[in-house]
Amino acid sequence: MPERRTHRPGSGSSRRFLSQRLALLPGIRTYTVKIPADARNTGPQAVRMPDYIGEVYPFRYCEIEGDAIGNGTGIISRQVVNYPFDDLAAEFASSDTTLNQVWELCKYSIKATSFAGLYVDGDRERIPYEADALINQLSHYCVDREYTMARRSHEYLLGNATWPTEWILQSVLIAWYDYLYTGDLRAVKTHYETLKNKTLTALSGTDGFVSLTPEKLTPELYASINLRGQTLKNIVDWPHTGILGLGKAEGGETDGFVFRDVNTVVNAYHYCALELMARMAGAAGESEDSAAYARAAGRLADNFNKQLFNKKTGAYRDGIGTDHCSLHANMFPLCFGLADVKRAQSVADFVKTRGMACSVYGSQFLMDGLYEAGEADYALQLLTSDAERSWYNMIRVGSTISLEAWDDKYKPNQDWNHAWGAAPANIIPRRLMGVVPTEPGFSRIEIRPQPAGLEKASLRIPTIRGDVETAFENTPDRFTLTTVVPANVKADVYLPLPAGTKNYDVTVNGKPAGQTVREGNFIKIADQGSGKNAYILNTK
């Protein structure tokens, strides 16, 4: 009879343990261990495994006790379930061994957690959530040439929303990335009205801020966003109460965030959703909607910076009615472009004082925000950290898949198979190596590496138009970059310039570069064609 334990003996954690007894019969036989269903991950909201596959179970190791393989002639085989995955589609290597291990952990996490055919929140529940799907989507795009699983998950969540306010808004972000990475506008057009509702403009006031006032939370609103049987609530980060936190007395992963009616994190998301909806509406030929969303985003940005930015501290407040400043109230505006030129540096400086005071989910937006602000040195420190709250800690504790939280102590019932903990799978290609589409379908790309102190790195990333390859060597007085771009793609190449540099020269394929433009701490070389090119930036 199968035996299932919630806890591994003596661990105090929630790693699951499954024991099954098989009666051995005389003669040569084949025994198949049938995994029993779990009540929690086969419930009404869970994604069910198809009958032709049957139940699955994540495990780190398997022990066979007794005379199970007789005189040694027995053969043991393991069946593995994952979505079709090309292990060779993406490659990354660098001069930092910790960074390489983090990449391999996170890349494999995307493959291993694809077993359900939809992006789910690990094996404990197997429930799709927008937050998991967004990080999973970006990471999947960067490690394999695969787009259908992301779209299927997106369309499922459009009709089966989850309760956090920010995660409703994330459906708009997911829709944008689907369009940006594929160039296929059909999903946007098919679900256009639902996406409009997911911007949550129904919750906004004349100042542009959204808030969860009771009179706005109507049955009509819930129906319009396909949220059933749940109440909309702000989340900021997860988990936000009841467990050990970091650096402040309050438990949880929100850095002591003070919840107010006008919530800084929620409204940063709302701004991003408006801005992206304006772009998608324009692409879909809805010019009036596009203009309206752009105006709404502009109005919100103005009020956001007027009412939520504290000039004395140089940081954003958690909301209207509190002077408390958390990591989250600052990393999201930095990530989504709300922190303009006048504010970005002081906001980034504040963010750096808080360390990794967010969950593995929140780290996606922290890392995005740091690279947006040009804080590549600090970002690389976090990517390669061996502290308890780091990706390397996931490896150190013995996991082969990214964790749901930084450590068991921060979430005692965590899964050890959560793709939302695998943000470096997309941060390394998109941010450190700097390869992103700037026009839908990768017709134009940007290659903007931010190496910080990293001496060498190389990347091959799959795109819908073919592989993009890039590699750099980084010394104090020279930066060498080689790129390979598909035949039907234009590239804008950016070479990182050390701060304070006045004199420099640039060559392309051994000849002096033509027209270049200095943009901050980068030298831009626009409209680069396909094939292999070599760039050298010499600084003096």
VEXDREN-2710 file (C-alpha; in Angstrom, 1 decimal):
% VEXDREN-2710
k/r/px/py/pz
1/MET/0.0/0.0/0.0
2/PRO/1.3/3.5/-0.7
3/GLU/2.3/5.7/2.2
4/ARG/2.4/9.5/1.9
5/ARG/4.0/11.7/4.4
6/THR/3.6/15.5/4.5
7/HIS/7.1/16.0/6.0
8/ARG/10.4/14.3/5.5
9/PRO/11.3/12.7/8.8
10/GLY/13.1/15.1/11.1
11/SER/13.2/17.9/8.5
12/GLY/10.6/20.3/9.9
13/SER/9.9/21.3/6.3
14/SER/7.3/20.2/3.7
15/ARG/9.4/18.2/1.3
16/ARG/7.1/15.4/0.4
17/PHE/8.0/11.7/0.9
18/LEU/6.4/8.8/-0.9
19/SER/6.8/5.2/0.1
20/GLN/5.3/2.3/-1.8
21/ARG/5.6/-1.5/-1.1
22/LEU/5.6/-4.0/-3.9
23/ALA/5.1/-7.7/-3.5
24/LEU/7.7/-9.5/-5.6
25/LEU/6.5/-12.6/-7.5
26/PRO/8.5/-15.5/-8.8
27/GLY/10.1/-15.3/-12.2
28/ILE/11.1/-12.4/-14.4
29/ARG/8.5/-9.6/-14.3
30/THR/8.1/-5.9/-15.0
31/TYR/6.8/-3.8/-12.1
32/THR/5.5/-0.3/-12.6
33/VAL/5.1/1.9/-9.6
34/LYS/1.8/3.7/-9.9
35/ILE/1.9/7.1/-8.2
36/PRO/-1.3/7.8/-6.3
37/ALA/-3.2/11.1/-6.7
38/ASP/-2.8/13.8/-4.2
39/ALA/-5.9/15.5/-3.0
40/ARG/-4.3/19.0/-3.0
41/ASN/-2.8/19.0/-6.5
42/THR/-5.7/17.3/-8.2
43/GLY/-8.4/19.6/-6.8
44/PRO/-10.9/21.7/-8.7
45/GLN/-8.4/24.5/-9.5
46/ALA/-5.5/22.3/-10.3
47/VAL/-4.3/21.3/-13.8
48/ARG/-4.9/17.6/-14.1
49/MET/-2.4/15.2/-15.7
50/PRO/-3.9/13.5/-18.7
51/ASP/-4.8/9.8/-18.3
52/TYR/-2.3/8.7/-20.9
53/ILE/0.5/10.0/-18.7
54/GLY/-0.9/9.4/-15.2
55/GLU/0.3/10.9/-12.0
56/VAL/3.8/12.3/-11.6
57/TYR/6.0/13.0/-8.5
58/PRO/9.0/15.3/-8.2
59/PHE/11.9/13.6/-6.3
60/ARG/15.6/14.2/-5.5
61/TYR/16.5/10.6/-5.0
62/CYS/14.9/7.1/-4.8
63/GLU/15.8/4.3/-2.4
64/ILE/15.0/0.6/-3.1
65/GLU/15.0/-1.5/0.0
66/GLY/14.9/-5.3/0.3
67/ASP/15.7/-7.8/-2.3
68/ALA/14.0/-5.7/-5.0
69/ILE/16.5/-6.4/-7.8
70/GLY/17.3/-9.9/-6.9
71/ASN/20.8/-11.1/-7.9
72/GLY/21.7/-7.9/-9.7
73/THR/20.2/-8.7/-13.0
74/GLY/17.2/-6.4/-12.5
75/ILE/16.9/-3.2/-14.6
76/ILE/15.6/0.0/-13.1
77/SER/14.3/2.7/-15.4
78/ARG/12.8/6.1/-14.7
79/GLN/10.0/7.8/-16.8
80/VAL/10.3/11.6/-17.0
81/VAL/7.5/13.9/-18.1
82/ASN/8.2/17.4/-19.5
83/TYR/6.9/19.5/-22.3
84/PRO/9.0/19.1/-25.5
85/PHE/12.3/21.0/-24.8
86/ASP/15.4/21.5/-26.8
87/ASP/18.3/21.4/-24.3
88/LEU/20.7/22.9/-26.9
89/ALA/18.5/25.8/-27.9
90/ALA/20.1/28.2/-25.5
91/GLU/23.7/28.3/-24.1
92/PHE/25.4/30.6/-21.7
93/ALA/28.9/30.5/-20.2
94/SER/31.0/33.0/-18.4
95/SER/34.1/33.5/-16.4
96/ASP/32.1/33.3/-13.1
97/THR/31.5/29.7/-12.0
98/THR/28.7/30.7/-9.6
99/LEU/26.8/32.6/-12.4
100/ASN/27.2/29.5/-14.6
101/GLN/25.7/27.3/-12.0
102/VAL/22.8/29.7/-11.4
103/TRP/22.1/29.7/-15.1
104/GLU/22.0/25.9/-15.4
105/LEU/19.8/25.6/-12.4
106/CYS/17.3/28.1/-13.7
107/LYS/17.4/26.9/-17.3
108/TYR/16.7/23.3/-16.1
109/SER/13.9/24.6/-13.9
110/ILE/12.0/25.8/-16.9
111/LYS/12.2/22.4/-18.5
112/ALA/11.4/20.4/-15.4
113/THR/8.3/22.5/-14.3
114/SER/6.7/22.2/-17.8
115/PHE/5.2/18.8/-17.0
116/ALA/1.6/20.1/-16.7
117/GLY/1.4/21.7/-20.2
118/LEU/0.5/25.0/-18.5
119/TYR/2.6/27.1/-16.3
120/VAL/1.7/26.2/-12.7
121/ASP/3.0/27.2/-9.3
122/GLY/4.9/24.0/-8.6
123/ASP/3.7/20.5/-7.9
124/ARG/2.2/21.1/-4.5
125/GLU/-0.9/22.9/-6.0
126/ARG/-0.5/22.7/-9.7
127/ILE/-2.5/25.9/-10.1
128/PRO/-1.8/28.5/-12.8
129/TYR/-1.2/32.0/-11.4
130/GLU/-0.4/35.1/-13.5
131/ALA/2.7/35.9/-11.4
132/ASP/4.2/32.5/-12.0
133/ALA/3.2/32.6/-15.7
134/LEU/4.9/36.0/-16.3
135/ILE/8.3/34.9/-15.0
136/ASN/7.9/31.5/-16.6
137/GLN/7.0/33.0/-19.9
138/LEU/10.0/35.3/-20.1
139/SER/12.4/32.6/-19.0
140/HIS/10.9/30.0/-21.4
141/TYR/11.4/32.4/-24.3
142/CYS/15.1/32.8/-23.4
143/VAL/15.9/29.1/-23.1
144/ASP/13.9/27.5/-25.9
145/ARG/12.2/28.5/-29.2
146/GLU/8.8/27.8/-27.7
147/TYR/5.8/30.1/-27.6
148/THR/2.7/28.0/-27.5
149/MET/2.9/27.0/-23.8
150/ALA/3.1/30.7/-22.8
151/ARG/0.1/31.6/-24.9
152/ARG/-2.0/28.7/-23.7
153/SER/-1.2/29.6/-20.1
154/HIS/-2.0/33.3/-20.8
155/GLU/-5.4/32.5/-22.4
156/TYR/-6.3/30.1/-19.6
157/LEU/-5.6/32.8/-17.0
158/LEU/-7.6/35.4/-18.9
159/GLY/-10.6/33.3/-18.2
160/ASN/-9.5/32.0/-14.8
161/ALA/-8.1/35.0/-12.9
162/THR/-6.5/34.8/-9.5
163/TRP/-7.2/37.2/-6.6
164/PRO/-4.2/39.6/-6.3
165/THR/-4.8/43.0/-7.8
166/GLU/-1.3/43.2/-9.3
167/TRP/-1.7/39.7/-10.9
168/ILE/-4.9/40.8/-12.7
169/LEU/-2.8/43.6/-14.2
170/GLN/0.0/41.1/-15.1
171/SER/-2.2/39.6/-17.8
172/VAL/-1.7/42.8/-19.8
173/LEU/2.1/42.4/-19.4
174/ILE/1.9/38.7/-20.5
175/ALA/-0.1/39.7/-23.5
176/TRP/2.5/42.3/-24.5
177/TYR/5.4/39.9/-24.2
178/ASP/3.5/37.3/-26.2
179/TYR/3.1/39.9/-29.0
180/LEU/6.6/41.3/-28.6
181/TYR/8.4/38.0/-28.8
182/THR/6.2/36.4/-31.5
183/GLY/5.0/39.3/-33.6
184/ASP/1.6/37.5/-33.6
185/LEU/-1.2/39.9/-32.8
186/ARG/-4.1/37.4/-32.9
187/ALA/-4.3/36.8/-29.2
188/VAL/-4.4/40.5/-28.5
189/LYS/-7.2/40.9/-31.0
190/THR/-9.2/37.9/-29.9
191/HIS/-9.1/38.9/-26.2
192/TYR/-9.0/42.6/-26.7
193/GLU/-12.0/43.5/-24.6
194/THR/-10.9/41.3/-21.7
195/LEU/-7.4/42.8/-21.8
196/LYS/-9.0/46.3/-21.6
197/ASN/-10.8/45.1/-18.5
198/LYS/-7.6/43.7/-17.0
199/THR/-6.1/47.2/-16.9
200/LEU/-8.5/47.8/-14.0
201/THR/-9.4/51.3/-15.2
202/ALA/-12.8/50.6/-13.6
203/LEU/-11.0/51.0/-10.2
204/SER/-9.3/54.4/-11.1
205/GLY/-10.4/57.8/-9.9
206/THR/-10.0/61.2/-11.5
207/ASP/-6.4/61.4/-10.4
208/GLY/-5.7/58.1/-12.2
209/PHE/-4.9/56.1/-9.1
210/VAL/-6.6/52.7/-8.7
211/SER/-7.9/51.7/-5.3
212/LEU/-10.0/48.8/-3.9
213/THR/-12.8/50.9/-2.5
214/PRO/-15.8/48.7/-1.7
215/GLU/-18.2/50.5/-4.0
216/LYS/-16.0/49.7/-7.0
217/LEU/-15.7/46.0/-6.3
218/THR/-19.0/45.2/-8.0
219/PRO/-20.2/41.9/-9.5
220/GLU/-19.9/43.5/-12.9
221/LEU/-16.2/44.2/-12.2
222/TYR/-15.5/40.7/-11.1
223/ALA/-17.3/39.3/-14.2
224/SER/-15.4/41.5/-16.5
225/ILE/-12.0/40.2/-15.3
226/ASN/-13.2/36.6/-14.9
227/LEU/-12.5/36.4/-11.1
228/ARG/-14.9/33.9/-9.6
229/GLY/-15.4/33.0/-5.9
230/GLN/-12.5/35.2/-4.7
231/THR/-12.1/38.8/-3.5
232/LEU/-9.7/41.1/-5.1
233/LYS/-6.8/42.0/-2.7
234/ASN/-3.5/43.8/-3.0
235/ILE/-0.5/41.4/-2.6
236/VAL/2.8/43.4/-3.2
237/ASP/4.9/40.3/-2.6
238/TRP/4.3/36.7/-1.4
239/PRO/4.1/35.6/1.3
240/HIS/3.5/38.9/3.0
241/THR/2.6/37.9/6.6
242/GLY/3.2/35.2/9.1
243/ILE/6.7/34.1/8.3
244/LEU/10.3/35.2/8.9
245/GLY/11.1/38.3/7.0
246/LEU/14.3/40.2/6.4
247/GLY/15.6/43.3/8.2
248/LYS/12.4/44.5/9.8
249/ALA/10.2/43.4/12.6
250/GLU/7.3/42.5/10.3
251/GLY/7.1/39.0/9.0
252/GLY/6.9/38.2/5.3
253/GLU/8.5/39.3/2.1
254/THR/7.2/42.8/1.7
255/ASP/10.0/44.7/3.6
256/GLY/7.5/46.0/6.1
257/PHE/5.2/47.5/3.4
258/VAL/2.5/49.7/4.8
259/PHE/-0.8/49.0/2.9
260/ARG/-2.9/52.0/2.1
261/ASP/-5.9/52.6/-0.2
262/VAL/-3.7/54.1/-2.8
263/ASN/-0.9/51.5/-3.0
264/THR/2.4/52.4/-4.7
265/VAL/3.1/48.9/-6.1
266/VAL/-0.4/48.4/-7.4
267/ASN/-0.4/51.8/-9.2
268/ALA/3.1/51.1/-10.6
269/TYR/1.6/48.0/-12.2
270/HIS/-1.5/50.0/-13.4
271/TYR/0.8/52.5/-15.1
272/CYS/2.7/49.7/-16.9
273/ALA/-0.6/48.0/-18.0
274/LEU/-1.9/51.3/-19.4
275/GLU/1.3/52.0/-21.2
276/LEU/1.5/48.6/-22.8
277/MET/-2.3/48.6/-23.6
278/ALA/-1.7/51.8/-25.5
279/ARG/0.9/50.1/-27.6
280/MET/-1.2/47.0/-28.2
281/ALA/-4.3/49.0/-29.0
282/GLY/-2.3/51.0/-31.6
283/ALA/-1.0/47.8/-33.2
284/ALA/-4.6/46.4/-33.3
285/GLY/-5.8/49.5/-35.1
286/GLU/-7.7/50.9/-32.1
287/SER/-6.3/54.4/-32.4
288/GLU/-8.8/56.1/-30.1
289/ASP/-8.2/53.5/-27.4
290/SER/-4.5/53.8/-27.9
291/ALA/-4.5/57.6/-27.4
292/ALA/-6.8/57.3/-24.3
293/TYR/-4.6/54.7/-22.6
294/ALA/-1.5/56.9/-23.3
295/ARG/-3.2/59.9/-21.8
296/ALA/-4.2/57.9/-18.8
297/ALA/-0.7/56.6/-18.3
298/GLY/0.7/60.1/-18.5
299/ARG/-1.8/61.5/-16.0
300/LEU/-1.1/58.7/-13.6
301/ALA/2.7/59.1/-14.0
302/ASP/2.4/62.8/-13.1
303/ASN/0.3/62.2/-10.0
304/PHE/2.4/59.2/-9.0
305/ASN/5.5/61.3/-8.9
306/LYS/3.8/64.3/-7.3
307/GLN/2.1/62.4/-4.5
308/LEU/4.1/59.3/-3.8
309/PHE/7.7/60.5/-4.2
310/ASN/9.3/61.9/-1.0
311/LYS/11.8/64.6/-2.0
312/LYS/13.5/64.5/1.4
313/THR/14.3/60.8/1.3
314/GLY/14.6/60.6/-2.5
315/ALA/12.4/57.5/-2.4
316/TYR/8.8/56.5/-3.0
317/ARG/6.4/56.0/-0.2
318/ASP/4.4/52.8/0.2
319/GLY/1.2/54.7/-0.5
320/ILE/-0.7/57.9/0.2
321/GLY/-1.0/58.4/3.9
322/THR/2.3/56.9/5.0
323/ASP/5.9/58.0/4.9
324/HIS/7.2/54.4/5.1
325/CYS/9.5/53.5/2.2
326/SER/10.0/49.9/1.3
327/LEU/12.1/48.1/-1.3
328/HIS/8.9/47.2/-3.2
329/ALA/7.6/50.8/-3.4
330/ASN/10.8/51.7/-5.2
331/MET/11.9/48.7/-7.2
332/PHE/8.6/48.6/-9.1
333/PRO/8.6/52.2/-10.2
334/LEU/12.3/51.7/-11.2
335/CYS/11.4/48.6/-13.2
336/PHE/8.4/50.1/-15.0
337/GLY/9.9/53.4/-15.9
338/LEU/8.0/55.7/-13.5
339/ALA/11.2/56.9/-11.8
340/ASP/12.3/59.5/-14.4
341/VAL/15.7/61.1/-14.9
342/LYS/15.3/63.4/-11.8
343/ARG/14.4/60.5/-9.5
344/ALA/16.0/57.3/-10.8
345/GLN/19.4/57.7/-9.2
346/SER/18.1/58.4/-5.7
347/VAL/15.6/55.6/-6.0
348/ALA/18.2/53.2/-7.1
349/ASP/20.5/54.3/-4.3
350/PHE/17.6/53.5/-1.8
351/VAL/16.9/50.2/-3.4
352/LYS/20.6/49.2/-2.9
353/THR/20.3/49.8/0.8
354/ARG/17.6/47.1/1.2
355/GLY/19.4/44.1/-0.2
356/MET/17.3/41.1/-1.3
357/ALA/14.4/42.2/0.9
358/CYS/11.9/40.6/-1.5
359/SER/10.8/37.1/-2.4
360/VAL/12.1/35.0/-5.3
361/TYR/9.1/36.3/-7.2
362/GLY/9.9/39.9/-6.4
363/SER/13.5/39.5/-7.4
364/GLN/12.4/39.4/-11.1
365/PHE/11.3/43.1/-10.8
366/LEU/14.2/44.1/-8.5
367/MET/16.7/42.8/-11.1
368/ASP/14.9/44.3/-14.0
369/GLY/14.8/47.7/-12.2
370/LEU/18.5/47.6/-11.3
371/TYR/19.5/47.0/-14.9
372/GLU/17.0/49.6/-16.1
373/ALA/18.8/52.1/-13.8
374/GLY/22.3/51.0/-15.0
375/GLU/23.2/49.4/-11.7
376/ALA/24.9/46.4/-13.3
377/ASP/27.6/46.1/-10.6
378/TYR/25.1/45.6/-7.8
379/ALA/22.9/43.4/-10.0
380/LEU/25.8/41.1/-10.7
381/GLN/26.5/40.9/-7.0
382/LEU/23.0/39.7/-6.4
383/LEU/23.1/37.2/-9.2
384/THR/26.3/35.7/-8.0
385/SER/25.7/36.0/-4.2
386/ASP/26.2/33.0/-2.0
387/ALA/24.2/34.5/0.9
388/GLU/21.1/32.7/2.2
389/ARG/18.8/34.8/0.1
390/SER/20.4/33.9/-3.2
391/TRP/20.0/31.6/-6.2
392/TYR/23.2/29.9/-5.2
393/ASN/21.6/29.0/-1.9
394/MET/19.0/26.9/-3.8
395/ILE/21.9/24.8/-5.1
396/ARG/23.6/24.7/-1.8
397/VAL/20.6/23.2/0.0
398/GLY/20.5/20.4/-2.5
399/SER/17.8/21.4/-5.0
400/THR/18.1/20.8/-8.7
401/ILE/15.1/23.0/-9.5
402/SER/14.5/26.6/-8.3
403/LEU/12.7/27.0/-5.0
404/GLU/9.5/28.8/-4.2
405/ALA/11.3/30.8/-1.5
406/TRP/14.9/31.6/-0.7
407/ASP/15.0/29.0/2.0
408/ASP/12.7/26.8/4.1
409/LYS/12.9/29.2/7.0
410/TYR/11.2/31.9/4.9
411/LYS/8.4/29.6/3.7
412/PRO/8.3/26.3/5.6
413/ASN/5.7/24.7/3.3
414/GLN/7.5/25.8/0.1
415/ASP/7.9/23.7/-3.1
416/TRP/11.3/22.8/-4.3
417/ASN/10.1/23.0/-7.9
418/HIS/8.9/26.5/-8.6
419/ALA/9.7/28.3/-11.9
420/TRP/9.0/31.7/-10.4
421/GLY/12.2/31.3/-8.6
422/ALA/14.1/31.0/-11.9
423/ALA/14.3/34.7/-12.9
424/PRO/18.0/34.5/-13.9
425/ALA/17.0/32.3/-16.8
426/ASN/15.7/35.5/-18.4
427/ILE/17.6/38.2/-16.5
428/ILE/21.0/36.9/-17.8
429/PRO/20.0/36.9/-21.5
430/ARG/17.8/40.0/-21.4
431/ARG/19.7/42.2/-19.0
432/LEU/23.3/41.1/-18.4
433/MET/23.8/40.1/-22.0
434/GLY/21.2/42.6/-23.1
435/VAL/19.5/40.8/-26.0
436/VAL/15.8/41.9/-26.3
437/PRO/13.4/42.6/-29.2
438/THR/12.6/46.2/-29.7
439/GLU/10.0/45.6/-32.4
440/PRO/7.4/42.8/-32.4
441/GLY/8.6/39.4/-33.7
442/PHE/12.3/40.3/-33.4
443/SER/12.4/42.3/-36.6
444/ARG/14.6/44.7/-34.7
445/ILE/16.7/43.8/-31.6
446/GLU/18.8/45.6/-29.1
447/ILE/22.1/44.1/-27.9
448/ARG/23.1/46.1/-24.8
449/PRO/25.4/44.1/-22.5
450/GLN/25.9/45.3/-19.0
451/PRO/28.9/43.2/-17.9
452/ALA/29.9/45.1/-14.7
453/GLY/33.1/43.3/-13.5
454/LEU/32.4/40.1/-15.5
455/GLU/35.5/39.3/-17.6
456/LYS/34.0/37.0/-20.2
457/ALA/30.6/35.7/-21.3
458/SER/28.9/34.2/-24.3
459/LEU/25.3/33.5/-25.1
460/ARG/23.2/31.8/-27.8
461/ILE/19.5/32.7/-27.4
462/PRO/16.7/31.3/-29.7
463/THR/14.3/33.7/-31.3
464/ILE/11.4/33.3/-33.6
465/ARG/13.6/34.4/-36.5
466/GLY/16.7/32.4/-35.6
467/ASP/19.5/32.3/-33.1
468/VAL/21.2/35.4/-31.8
469/GLU/24.7/34.9/-30.6
470/THR/26.8/37.3/-28.6
471/ALA/30.1/37.1/-26.6
472/PHE/32.2/39.7/-24.9
473/GLU/35.6/40.1/-23.3
474/ASN/35.9/42.9/-20.8
475/THR/39.1/44.5/-19.5
476/PRO/39.6/47.9/-17.9
477/ASP/40.6/49.6/-21.2
478/ARG/38.9/47.5/-23.8
479/PHE/35.5/45.9/-24.4
480/THR/35.3/43.4/-27.3
481/LEU/31.9/42.2/-28.5
482/THR/31.1/39.7/-31.2
483/THR/27.5/39.2/-32.4
484/VAL/25.8/36.9/-34.9
485/VAL/22.3/38.2/-36.0
486/PRO/19.8/36.3/-38.2
487/ALA/19.4/37.4/-41.8
488/ASN/16.0/39.1/-41.3
489/VAL/16.9/41.1/-38.2
490/LYS/18.3/44.6/-37.6
491/ALA/20.3/45.2/-34.5
492/ASP/21.1/48.3/-32.5
493/VAL/24.3/47.5/-30.6
494/TYR/25.4/49.3/-27.4
495/LEU/28.9/49.1/-26.1
496/PRO/29.3/49.8/-22.3
497/LEU/31.5/52.8/-21.5
498/PRO/33.1/53.1/-18.1
499/ALA/31.6/56.0/-16.1
500/GLY/33.6/59.2/-16.5
501/THR/35.3/58.2/-19.8
502/LYS/36.0/61.1/-22.1
503/ASN/38.2/59.6/-24.8
504/TYR/37.5/56.4/-26.7
505/ASP/37.5/54.9/-30.2
506/VAL/35.3/52.2/-31.7
507/THR/36.0/49.8/-34.5
508/VAL/33.7/47.5/-36.4
509/ASN/35.2/44.4/-38.1
510/GLY/38.6/46.0/-37.8
511/LYS/37.7/49.4/-39.3
512/PRO/36.8/52.7/-37.6
513/ALA/33.1/52.8/-36.8
514/GLY/30.9/55.0/-38.8
515/GLN/28.3/57.1/-37.0
516/THR/28.0/56.4/-33.3
517/VAL/25.9/58.0/-30.6
518/ARG/26.8/58.3/-27.0
519/GLU/23.8/57.6/-24.8
520/GLY/24.8/57.9/-21.1
521/ASN/27.3/55.2/-20.4
522/PHE/26.9/53.4/-23.8
523/ILE/28.1/53.9/-27.3
524/LYS/25.2/53.1/-29.7
525/ILE/25.9/51.7/-33.2
526/ALA/22.5/51.6/-35.0
527/ASP/21.1/49.5/-37.8
528/GLN/23.6/46.7/-37.8
529/GLY/22.9/44.0/-40.3
530/SER/22.9/40.3/-40.2
531/GLY/25.8/37.9/-40.0
532/LYS/28.8/38.1/-37.7
533/ASN/30.3/41.4/-36.5
534/ALA/33.1/42.3/-34.2
535/TYR/33.1/45.5/-32.2
536/ILE/36.0/46.9/-30.1
537/LEU/35.7/49.8/-27.8
538/ASN/39.0/51.2/-26.6
539/THR/39.0/53.6/-23.7
540/LYS/41.8/56.0/-22.8
END
